[in-house]
């Protein structure tokens, strides 16, 4: 069989995407007769009927749809190849990709980068915000050169060092009945319209472990939200209760927007860690950021 050209495969994919030869021709900026001739050549080359032609127009046959699906993979692979070649011509990037949990990304990394900028000039860093579980996955996969997590432990294949300490606190709105309480117990917390971070977040993992240590378990029906800001809004405007990092609520508590309520009988302290892949050699920027994080009080 003669070699199938990428151009004709792109044409077949365009027909599948846009629904007709005329629409595909417009999308590819070619004349419709040229597109029709290209599809006929492809049919002859493959020995298959790909297009059903009739008085009401054209459409792909079931065979044509199947071949278009395979052709789409080939076209996508070609696009990735071209992008990789362009990247090679541009030369290697010097930017450090840092993945960080929400608490660290919002409240600590900006301080560390500001210190580096004041001492040495701006660091070439791309910051990606994920929950702690996803951060570790990214570092293990090589998608981030450095990670910052707030989980109880780190995955196998990673090395870590503690950069800061934090403590979780329950927070309520100033008008909440608990706002004048000195503390609440674990069972009260679970029965008090508690709203949680999503599974995989370090904040939730710490809370689950602390409650389990006193024989309590978080019910499966409690609502979950994917960000600290959303939890604060639920507390301030919805009369709910959240357990959040002391770092993330310090300004709100000082301004009177939230009230912190200790939880009796459970240890809600945690370590914030920098993680990197075992066996890898961190870049100069990664080493500098780690050094600043390790040397700067939280």
ZADO-1210 file (C-alpha; in nm, 4 decimals, padded with zeros to 6 digits):
<atoms>
<atom x="00.0000" y="00.0000" z="00.0000" code="UNK" pos="1"/>
<atom x="00.1258" y="00.3489" z="-00.0845" code="UNK" pos="2"/>
<atom x="00.2027" y="00.5828" z="00.2011" code="UNK" pos="3"/>
<atom x="-00.0994" y="00.7772" z="00.3276" code="UNK" pos="4"/>
<atom x="-00.0337" y="01.1498" z="00.3455" code="UNK" pos="5"/>
<atom x="-00.0938" y="01.3427" z="00.6656" code="UNK" pos="6"/>
<atom x="-00.2866" y="01.6043" z="00.4660" code="UNK" pos="7"/>
<atom x="-00.5555" y="01.3563" z="00.3618" code="UNK" pos="8"/>
<atom x="-00.5844" y="01.2267" z="00.7178" code="UNK" pos="9"/>
<atom x="-00.6316" y="01.5843" z="00.8414" code="UNK" pos="10"/>
<atom x="-00.9047" y="01.6229" z="00.5787" code="UNK" pos="11"/>
<atom x="-01.0837" y="01.3089" z="00.6950" code="UNK" pos="12"/>
<atom x="-01.0670" y="01.4256" z="01.0567" code="UNK" pos="13"/>
<atom x="-01.2054" y="01.7649" z="00.9533" code="UNK" pos="14"/>
<atom x="-01.5031" y="01.5993" z="00.7794" code="UNK" pos="15"/>
<atom x="-01.5714" y="01.3976" z="01.0918" code="UNK" pos="16"/>
<atom x="-01.5462" y="01.7112" z="01.3075" code="UNK" pos="17"/>
<atom x="-01.7464" y="01.9504" z="01.0921" code="UNK" pos="18"/>
<atom x="-01.9992" y="01.7096" z="00.9394" code="UNK" pos="19"/>
<atom x="-01.9494" y="01.7583" z="00.5656" code="UNK" pos="20"/>
<atom x="-01.6854" y="01.7982" z="00.2975" code="UNK" pos="21"/>
<atom x="-01.7807" y="02.1600" z="00.2339" code="UNK" pos="22"/>
<atom x="-01.7518" y="02.2519" z="00.6009" code="UNK" pos="23"/>
<atom x="-01.4205" y="02.0668" z="00.6272" code="UNK" pos="24"/>
<atom x="-01.2888" y="02.2510" z="00.3204" code="UNK" pos="25"/>
<atom x="-01.3800" y="02.5867" z="00.4741" code="UNK" pos="26"/>
<atom x="-01.2119" y="02.4921" z="00.8046" code="UNK" pos="27"/>
<atom x="-00.8914" y="02.3912" z="00.6249" code="UNK" pos="28"/>
<atom x="-00.9066" y="02.6856" z="00.3797" code="UNK" pos="29"/>
<atom x="-00.9056" y="02.4672" z="00.0682" code="UNK" pos="30"/>
<atom x="-01.1430" y="02.4540" z="-00.2282" code="UNK" pos="31"/>
<atom x="-01.4238" y="02.2006" z="-00.2001" code="UNK" pos="32"/>
<atom x="-01.3263" y="02.0203" z="-00.5280" code="UNK" pos="33"/>
<atom x="-00.9741" y="01.9820" z="-00.3884" code="UNK" pos="34"/>
<atom x="-01.1114" y="01.8355" z="-00.0660" code="UNK" pos="35"/>
<atom x="-01.3390" y="01.5948" z="-00.2544" code="UNK" pos="36"/>
<atom x="-01.0528" y="01.4798" z="-00.4754" code="UNK" pos="37"/>
<atom x="-00.8312" y="01.4252" z="-00.1711" code="UNK" pos="38"/>
<atom x="-01.0920" y="01.2042" z="-00.0042" code="UNK" pos="39"/>
<atom x="-01.1342" y="00.9968" z="-00.3209" code="UNK" pos="40"/>
<atom x="-00.7595" y="00.9422" z="-00.3354" code="UNK" pos="41"/>
<atom x="-00.7653" y="00.8305" z="00.0267" code="UNK" pos="42"/>
<atom x="-01.0499" y="00.5857" z="-00.0430" code="UNK" pos="43"/>
<atom x="-00.8604" y="00.4367" z="-00.3366" code="UNK" pos="44"/>
<atom x="-00.5409" y="00.4138" z="-00.1354" code="UNK" pos="45"/>
<atom x="-00.7113" y="00.2365" z="00.1556" code="UNK" pos="46"/>
<atom x="-00.9545" y="00.0348" z="-00.0545" code="UNK" pos="47"/>
<atom x="-01.2423" y="00.1470" z="00.1690" code="UNK" pos="48"/>
<atom x="-01.5625" y="00.3463" z="00.1271" code="UNK" pos="49"/>
<atom x="-01.5194" y="00.6362" z="00.3669" code="UNK" pos="50"/>
<atom x="-01.7772" y="00.8878" z="00.2441" code="UNK" pos="51"/>
<atom x="-02.1441" y="00.8394" z="00.1591" code="UNK" pos="52"/>
<atom x="-02.2350" y="01.0809" z="-00.1217" code="UNK" pos="53"/>
<atom x="-02.5981" y="01.1633" z="-00.1952" code="UNK" pos="54"/>
<atom x="-02.8367" y="01.4313" z="-00.3131" code="UNK" pos="55"/>
<atom x="-02.8583" y="01.5779" z="00.0371" code="UNK" pos="56"/>
<atom x="-02.4825" y="01.6056" z="00.0775" code="UNK" pos="57"/>
<atom x="-02.2021" y="01.3934" z="00.2123" code="UNK" pos="58"/>
<atom x="-02.1367" y="01.2143" z="00.5389" code="UNK" pos="59"/>
<atom x="-01.8840" y="00.9624" z="00.6648" code="UNK" pos="60"/>
<atom x="-01.9791" y="00.5961" z="00.6483" code="UNK" pos="61"/>
<atom x="-01.9432" y="00.3877" z="00.9648" code="UNK" pos="62"/>
<atom x="-01.6109" y="00.2706" z="00.8236" code="UNK" pos="63"/>
<atom x="-01.5138" y="00.6306" z="00.7580" code="UNK" pos="64"/>
<atom x="-01.5957" y="00.7241" z="01.1157" code="UNK" pos="65"/>
<atom x="-01.3778" y="00.4434" z="01.2476" code="UNK" pos="66"/>
<atom x="-01.0855" y="00.5403" z="01.0225" code="UNK" pos="67"/>
<atom x="-01.1318" y="00.9062" z="01.1215" code="UNK" pos="68"/>
<atom x="-01.0930" y="00.8083" z="01.4858" code="UNK" pos="69"/>
<atom x="-00.7608" y="00.6383" z="01.4129" code="UNK" pos="70"/>
<atom x="-00.6550" y="00.9266" z="01.1894" code="UNK" pos="71"/>
<atom x="-00.7242" y="01.1707" z="01.4728" code="UNK" pos="72"/>
<atom x="-00.4625" y="00.9917" z="01.6848" code="UNK" pos="73"/>
<atom x="-00.2075" y="01.0182" z="01.4018" code="UNK" pos="74"/>
<atom x="-00.2759" y="01.3903" z="01.3524" code="UNK" pos="75"/>
<atom x="-00.2499" y="01.4559" z="01.7265" code="UNK" pos="76"/>
<atom x="00.0818" y="01.2692" z="01.7407" code="UNK" pos="77"/>
<atom x="00.2092" y="01.4798" z="01.4506" code="UNK" pos="78"/>
<atom x="00.1070" y="01.7977" z="01.6344" code="UNK" pos="79"/>
<atom x="00.2935" y="01.6834" z="01.9454" code="UNK" pos="80"/>
<atom x="00.5997" y="01.6074" z="01.7342" code="UNK" pos="81"/>
<atom x="00.5951" y="01.9550" z="01.5788" code="UNK" pos="82"/>
<atom x="00.5528" y="02.1198" z="01.9198" code="UNK" pos="83"/>
<atom x="00.8454" y="01.9209" z="02.0611" code="UNK" pos="84"/>
<atom x="01.0701" y="02.0223" z="01.7714" code="UNK" pos="85"/>
<atom x="00.9757" y="02.3876" z="01.8206" code="UNK" pos="86"/>
<atom x="01.0618" y="02.3505" z="02.1884" code="UNK" pos="87"/>
<atom x="01.4017" y="02.2043" z="02.1034" code="UNK" pos="88"/>
<atom x="01.4787" y="02.4908" z="01.8666" code="UNK" pos="89"/>
<atom x="01.3840" y="02.7388" z="02.1376" code="UNK" pos="90"/>
<atom x="01.6313" y="02.5782" z="02.3776" code="UNK" pos="91"/>
<atom x="01.5804" y="02.4440" z="02.7274" code="UNK" pos="92"/>
<atom x="01.3680" y="02.6447" z="02.9692" code="UNK" pos="93"/>
<atom x="01.5252" y="02.7653" z="03.2903" code="UNK" pos="94"/>
<atom x="01.1956" y="02.8164" z="03.4755" code="UNK" pos="95"/>
<atom x="01.1444" y="02.6099" z="03.7894" code="UNK" pos="96"/>
<atom x="00.7989" y="02.4566" z="03.8102" code="UNK" pos="97"/>
<atom x="00.6872" y="02.4466" z="04.1724" code="UNK" pos="98"/>
<atom x="00.3746" y="02.2620" z="04.2841" code="UNK" pos="99"/>
<atom x="00.2335" y="02.3646" z="04.6207" code="UNK" pos="100"/>
<atom x="-00.0665" y="02.2945" z="04.8363" code="UNK" pos="101"/>
<atom x="-00.3123" y="02.5802" z="04.8708" code="UNK" pos="102"/>
<atom x="-00.2002" y="02.6955" z="05.2157" code="UNK" pos="103"/>
<atom x="00.1680" y="02.7059" z="05.1229" code="UNK" pos="104"/>
<atom x="00.1031" y="02.8575" z="04.7789" code="UNK" pos="105"/>
<atom x="-00.1103" y="03.1431" z="04.9097" code="UNK" pos="106"/>
<atom x="00.0551" y="03.2260" z="05.2402" code="UNK" pos="107"/>
<atom x="00.4206" y="03.1205" z="05.2285" code="UNK" pos="108"/>
<atom x="00.5593" y="03.0911" z="04.8740" code="UNK" pos="109"/>
<atom x="00.4952" y="03.4623" z="04.7936" code="UNK" pos="110"/>
<atom x="00.6976" y="03.5597" z="05.1015" code="UNK" pos="111"/>
<atom x="00.9832" y="03.3297" z="05.0022" code="UNK" pos="112"/>
<atom x="00.9898" y="03.4578" z="04.6441" code="UNK" pos="113"/>
<atom x="00.9777" y="03.8196" z="04.7639" code="UNK" pos="114"/>
<atom x="01.2833" y="03.7569" z="04.9820" code="UNK" pos="115"/>
<atom x="01.4733" y="03.6013" z="04.6909" code="UNK" pos="116"/>
<atom x="01.3769" y="03.8945" z="04.4675" code="UNK" pos="117"/>
<atom x="01.4977" y="04.1462" z="04.7265" code="UNK" pos="118"/>
<atom x="01.8324" y="03.9689" z="04.7628" code="UNK" pos="119"/>
<atom x="01.9073" y="03.8450" z="04.4115" code="UNK" pos="120"/>
<atom x="01.6369" y="03.9634" z="04.1726" code="UNK" pos="121"/>
<atom x="01.3182" y="03.7801" z="04.0651" code="UNK" pos="122"/>
<atom x="01.3373" y="03.4003" z="04.0467" code="UNK" pos="123"/>
<atom x="01.2136" y="03.2319" z="03.7295" code="UNK" pos="124"/>
<atom x="00.9404" y="03.0214" z="03.8920" code="UNK" pos="125"/>
<atom x="00.6084" y="02.8855" z="03.7684" code="UNK" pos="126"/>
<atom x="00.3797" y="02.8113" z="04.0644" code="UNK" pos="127"/>
<atom x="00.1102" y="02.5457" z="04.0271" code="UNK" pos="128"/>
<atom x="-00.1495" y="02.5092" z="04.3038" code="UNK" pos="129"/>
<atom x="-00.2798" y="02.1571" z="04.3784" code="UNK" pos="130"/>
<atom x="-00.3828" y="01.9580" z="04.6840" code="UNK" pos="131"/>
<atom x="-00.1030" y="01.7734" z="04.8651" code="UNK" pos="132"/>
<atom x="-00.1754" y="01.4375" z="04.7003" code="UNK" pos="133"/>
<atom x="-00.1573" y="01.5865" z="04.3502" code="UNK" pos="134"/>
<atom x="00.1585" y="01.7803" z="04.4365" code="UNK" pos="135"/>
<atom x="00.3384" y="01.4577" z="04.5262" code="UNK" pos="136"/>
<atom x="00.2154" y="01.2915" z="04.2066" code="UNK" pos="137"/>
<atom x="00.3507" y="01.5801" z="03.9988" code="UNK" pos="138"/>
<atom x="00.6927" y="01.5697" z="04.1642" code="UNK" pos="139"/>
<atom x="00.7152" y="01.1913" z="04.1283" code="UNK" pos="140"/>
<atom x="00.6219" y="01.2167" z="03.7605" code="UNK" pos="141"/>
<atom x="00.8787" y="01.4895" z="03.6959" code="UNK" pos="142"/>
<atom x="00.6080" y="01.7455" z="03.6153" code="UNK" pos="143"/>
<atom x="00.7352" y="01.9713" z="03.8945" code="UNK" pos="144"/>
<atom x="01.0917" y="02.0160" z="04.0137" code="UNK" pos="145"/>
<atom x="00.9906" y="02.0986" z="04.3687" code="UNK" pos="146"/>
<atom x="00.6786" y="02.0541" z="04.5786" code="UNK" pos="147"/>
<atom x="00.5359" y="02.1842" z="04.9042" code="UNK" pos="148"/>
<atom x="00.2813" y="01.9717" z="05.0914" code="UNK" pos="149"/>
<atom x="00.0867" y="01.9772" z="05.4164" code="UNK" pos="150"/>
<atom x="00.0119" y="01.6058" z="05.4471" code="UNK" pos="151"/>
<atom x="00.1026" y="01.3734" z="05.7331" code="UNK" pos="152"/>
<atom x="00.3620" y="01.1859" z="05.5281" code="UNK" pos="153"/>
<atom x="00.5178" y="01.1742" z="05.1825" code="UNK" pos="154"/>
<atom x="00.5055" y="00.9115" z="04.9098" code="UNK" pos="155"/>
<atom x="00.7755" y="00.6557" z="04.8501" code="UNK" pos="156"/>
<atom x="01.0255" y="00.7916" z="04.6003" code="UNK" pos="157"/>
<atom x="01.0264" y="01.1405" z="04.7505" code="UNK" pos="158"/>
<atom x="01.2603" y="01.3099" z="04.9925" code="UNK" pos="159"/>
<atom x="01.1397" y="01.5842" z="05.2242" code="UNK" pos="160"/>
<atom x="01.2288" y="01.8410" z="05.4874" code="UNK" pos="161"/>
<atom x="01.0037" y="02.0391" z="05.7198" code="UNK" pos="162"/>
<atom x="00.9874" y="02.4092" z="05.6310" code="UNK" pos="163"/>
<atom x="00.7168" y="02.5330" z="05.8721" code="UNK" pos="164"/>
<atom x="00.4673" y="02.4302" z="06.1379" code="UNK" pos="165"/>
<atom x="00.0967" y="02.5045" z="06.1369" code="UNK" pos="166"/>
<atom x="-00.2119" y="02.4256" z="06.3427" code="UNK" pos="167"/>
<atom x="-00.5680" y="02.3726" z="06.2258" code="UNK" pos="168"/>
<atom x="-00.8492" y="02.5581" z="06.4022" code="UNK" pos="169"/>
<atom x="-01.2266" y="02.5470" z="06.3829" code="UNK" pos="170"/>
<atom x="-01.3715" y="02.8774" z="06.2624" code="UNK" pos="171"/>
<atom x="-01.7233" y="03.0213" z="06.2827" code="UNK" pos="172"/>
<atom x="-01.8889" y="03.3526" z="06.2014" code="UNK" pos="173"/>
<atom x="-01.9038" y="03.6161" z="06.4780" code="UNK" pos="174"/>
<atom x="-02.2784" y="03.5594" z="06.5190" code="UNK" pos="175"/>
<atom x="-02.2511" y="03.1821" z="06.5504" code="UNK" pos="176"/>
<atom x="-02.3477" y="03.0282" z="06.8884" code="UNK" pos="177"/>
<atom x="-01.9935" y="02.8900" z="06.9200" code="UNK" pos="178"/>
<atom x="-01.8305" y="03.2320" z="06.8825" code="UNK" pos="179"/>
<atom x="-01.8287" y="03.2761" z="07.2635" code="UNK" pos="180"/>
<atom x="-01.7193" y="02.9204" z="07.3377" code="UNK" pos="181"/>
<atom x="-01.3703" y="02.8549" z="07.4685" code="UNK" pos="182"/>
<atom x="-01.3586" y="02.5189" z="07.2884" code="UNK" pos="183"/>
<atom x="-01.5739" y="02.2442" z="07.1358" code="UNK" pos="184"/>
<atom x="-01.5359" y="01.8683" z="07.1512" code="UNK" pos="185"/>
<atom x="-01.4785" y="01.6380" z="06.8522" code="UNK" pos="186"/>
<atom x="-01.8350" y="01.5005" z="06.8538" code="UNK" pos="187"/>
<atom x="-01.9769" y="01.8540" z="06.8706" code="UNK" pos="188"/>
<atom x="-01.7613" y="01.9527" z="06.5759" code="UNK" pos="189"/>
<atom x="-01.8924" y="01.6675" z="06.3628" code="UNK" pos="190"/>
<atom x="-02.2519" y="01.7556" z="06.4518" code="UNK" pos="191"/>
<atom x="-02.2153" y="02.1277" z="06.3979" code="UNK" pos="192"/>
<atom x="-02.2800" y="02.1815" z="06.0242" code="UNK" pos="193"/>
<atom x="-01.9197" y="02.1061" z="05.9392" code="UNK" pos="194"/>
<atom x="-01.8019" y="02.1716" z="05.5826" code="UNK" pos="195"/>
<atom x="-01.4775" y="02.0134" z="05.4595" code="UNK" pos="196"/>
<atom x="-01.1981" y="02.0369" z="05.2063" code="UNK" pos="197"/>
<atom x="-01.1957" y="01.7718" z="04.9342" code="UNK" pos="198"/>
<atom x="-01.0372" y="01.4279" z="04.9736" code="UNK" pos="199"/>
<atom x="-00.6631" y="01.4459" z="04.9027" code="UNK" pos="200"/>
<atom x="-00.6104" y="01.7802" z="05.0734" code="UNK" pos="201"/>
<atom x="-00.3603" y="01.7916" z="05.3569" code="UNK" pos="202"/>
<atom x="-00.6044" y="01.9843" z="05.5771" code="UNK" pos="203"/>
<atom x="-00.8646" y="01.7113" z="05.5534" code="UNK" pos="204"/>
<atom x="-00.6094" y="01.4340" z="05.6054" code="UNK" pos="205"/>
<atom x="-00.4866" y="01.5951" z="05.9297" code="UNK" pos="206"/>
<atom x="-00.8431" y="01.6382" z="06.0568" code="UNK" pos="207"/>
<atom x="-00.9410" y="01.2802" z="05.9705" code="UNK" pos="208"/>
<atom x="-00.6344" y="01.1385" z="06.1440" code="UNK" pos="209"/>
<atom x="-00.6845" y="01.3550" z="06.4541" code="UNK" pos="210"/>
<atom x="-01.0489" y="01.2547" z="06.4889" code="UNK" pos="211"/>
<atom x="-00.9693" y="00.8869" z="06.4325" code="UNK" pos="212"/>
<atom x="-00.7224" y="00.9030" z="06.7233" code="UNK" pos="213"/>
<atom x="-01.0145" y="00.9723" z="06.9593" code="UNK" pos="214"/>
<atom x="-01.2515" y="00.7236" z="06.7981" code="UNK" pos="215"/>
<atom x="-01.4430" y="00.9669" z="06.5771" code="UNK" pos="216"/>
<atom x="-01.5030" y="00.9369" z="06.2031" code="UNK" pos="217"/>
<atom x="-01.6124" y="01.1996" z="05.9540" code="UNK" pos="218"/>
<atom x="-01.9552" y="01.1060" z="05.8103" code="UNK" pos="219"/>
<atom x="-01.9733" y="01.0534" z="05.4370" code="UNK" pos="220"/>
<atom x="-02.2606" y="01.2962" z="05.3834" code="UNK" pos="221"/>
<atom x="-02.0833" y="01.6178" z="05.4868" code="UNK" pos="222"/>
<atom x="-02.0409" y="01.8822" z="05.2122" code="UNK" pos="223"/>
<atom x="-01.6975" y="01.9378" z="05.0612" code="UNK" pos="224"/>
<atom x="-01.5511" y="02.2438" z="04.8901" code="UNK" pos="225"/>
<atom x="-01.2317" y="02.2706" z="04.6888" code="UNK" pos="226"/>
<atom x="-01.0739" y="02.5867" z="04.8271" code="UNK" pos="227"/>
<atom x="-01.0070" y="02.7752" z="05.1480" code="UNK" pos="228"/>
<atom x="-01.1911" y="03.0807" z="05.0131" code="UNK" pos="229"/>
<atom x="-01.5051" y="02.8761" z="04.9511" code="UNK" pos="230"/>
<atom x="-01.4932" y="02.7356" z="05.3037" code="UNK" pos="231"/>
<atom x="-01.4529" y="03.0842" z="05.4520" code="UNK" pos="232"/>
<atom x="-01.7545" y="03.2055" z="05.2543" code="UNK" pos="233"/>
<atom x="-01.9629" y="02.9114" z="05.3769" code="UNK" pos="234"/>
<atom x="-01.8690" y="03.0001" z="05.7336" code="UNK" pos="235"/>
<atom x="-01.9220" y="03.3745" z="05.7040" code="UNK" pos="236"/>
<atom x="-02.2455" y="03.3676" z="05.5075" code="UNK" pos="237"/>
<atom x="-02.3918" y="03.0219" z="05.5586" code="UNK" pos="238"/>
<atom x="-02.3578" y="02.9711" z="05.9309" code="UNK" pos="239"/>
<atom x="-02.1391" y="02.6636" z="05.8847" code="UNK" pos="240"/>
<atom x="-01.8232" y="02.5465" z="06.0614" code="UNK" pos="241"/>
<atom x="-01.4879" y="02.4752" z="05.8959" code="UNK" pos="242"/>
<atom x="-01.1514" y="02.3512" z="06.0148" code="UNK" pos="243"/>
<atom x="-00.8752" y="02.5474" z="05.8444" code="UNK" pos="244"/>
<atom x="-00.5082" y="02.6298" z="05.8715" code="UNK" pos="245"/>
<atom x="-00.4277" y="02.8924" z="06.1300" code="UNK" pos="246"/>
<atom x="-00.2123" y="03.0623" z="05.8654" code="UNK" pos="247"/>
<atom x="-00.5074" y="03.1027" z="05.6310" code="UNK" pos="248"/>
<atom x="-00.7478" y="03.2538" z="05.8840" code="UNK" pos="249"/>
<atom x="-00.5142" y="03.4732" z="06.0921" code="UNK" pos="250"/>
<atom x="-00.6056" y="03.7963" z="05.9100" code="UNK" pos="251"/>
<atom x="-00.9791" y="03.7160" z="05.9173" code="UNK" pos="252"/>
<atom x="-00.9699" y="03.6411" z="06.2899" code="UNK" pos="253"/>
<atom x="-00.7732" y="03.9610" z="06.3602" code="UNK" pos="254"/>
<atom x="-01.0250" y="04.1642" z="06.1589" code="UNK" pos="255"/>
<atom x="-01.3233" y="04.0052" z="06.3325" code="UNK" pos="256"/>
<atom x="-01.4610" y="03.8383" z="06.0218" code="UNK" pos="257"/>
<atom x="-01.4111" y="03.4903" z="06.1722" code="UNK" pos="258"/>
<atom x="-01.3784" y="03.3521" z="06.5226" code="UNK" pos="259"/>
<atom x="-01.1336" y="03.0694" z="06.5983" code="UNK" pos="260"/>
<atom x="-01.2624" y="02.7962" z="06.8295" code="UNK" pos="261"/>
<atom x="-01.0129" y="02.5368" z="06.9619" code="UNK" pos="262"/>
<atom x="-01.1106" y="02.1691" z="06.9377" code="UNK" pos="263"/>
<atom x="-01.0538" y="01.9915" z="07.2678" code="UNK" pos="264"/>
<atom x="-00.8736" y="01.6610" z="07.2958" code="UNK" pos="265"/>
<atom x="-00.7247" y="01.6334" z="06.9455" code="UNK" pos="266"/>
<atom x="-00.3841" y="01.7246" z="06.8033" code="UNK" pos="267"/>
<atom x="-00.4342" y="01.9427" z="06.4959" code="UNK" pos="268"/>
<atom x="-00.0725" y="02.0520" z="06.4536" code="UNK" pos="269"/>
<atom x="00.1069" y="01.9664" z="06.1309" code="UNK" pos="270"/>
<atom x="00.4328" y="02.0077" z="05.9468" code="UNK" pos="271"/>
<atom x="00.4605" y="02.1768" z="05.6085" code="UNK" pos="272"/>
<atom x="00.7241" y="02.0076" z="05.3929" code="UNK" pos="273"/>
<atom x="00.9280" y="02.0666" z="05.0827" code="UNK" pos="274"/>
<atom x="00.9518" y="01.7524" z="04.8674" code="UNK" pos="275"/>
<atom x="01.1669" y="01.6516" z="04.5733" code="UNK" pos="276"/>
<atom x="01.2177" y="01.3293" z="04.3810" code="UNK" pos="277"/>
<atom x="01.4678" y="01.0915" z="04.5372" code="UNK" pos="278"/>
<atom x="01.7798" y="01.0595" z="04.3220" code="UNK" pos="279"/>
<atom x="01.7219" y="01.3848" z="04.1335" code="UNK" pos="280"/>
<atom x="01.9499" y="01.6870" z="04.1447" code="UNK" pos="281"/>
<atom x="01.7488" y="02.0036" z="04.2203" code="UNK" pos="282"/>
<atom x="01.8282" y="02.3048" z="04.0036" code="UNK" pos="283"/>
<atom x="02.0010" y="02.6118" z="04.1447" code="UNK" pos="284"/>
<atom x="01.6652" y="02.7901" z="04.1690" code="UNK" pos="285"/>
<atom x="01.5114" y="02.4934" z="04.3501" code="UNK" pos="286"/>
<atom x="01.8008" y="02.4854" z="04.5965" code="UNK" pos="287"/>
<atom x="01.7686" y="02.8576" z="04.6599" code="UNK" pos="288"/>
<atom x="01.3941" y="02.8428" z="04.7154" code="UNK" pos="289"/>
<atom x="01.4348" y="02.5463" z="04.9499" code="UNK" pos="290"/>
<atom x="01.7038" y="02.7262" z="05.1465" code="UNK" pos="291"/>
<atom x="01.4892" y="03.0353" z="05.1882" code="UNK" pos="292"/>
<atom x="01.1879" y="02.8251" z="05.2932" code="UNK" pos="293"/>
<atom x="01.3954" y="02.6357" z="05.5466" code="UNK" pos="294"/>
<atom x="01.5517" y="02.9490" z="05.6909" code="UNK" pos="295"/>
<atom x="01.2511" y="03.1794" z="05.7089" code="UNK" pos="296"/>
<atom x="01.0179" y="03.1596" z="06.0098" code="UNK" pos="297"/>
<atom x="00.6509" y="03.0935" z="05.9358" code="UNK" pos="298"/>
</atoms>
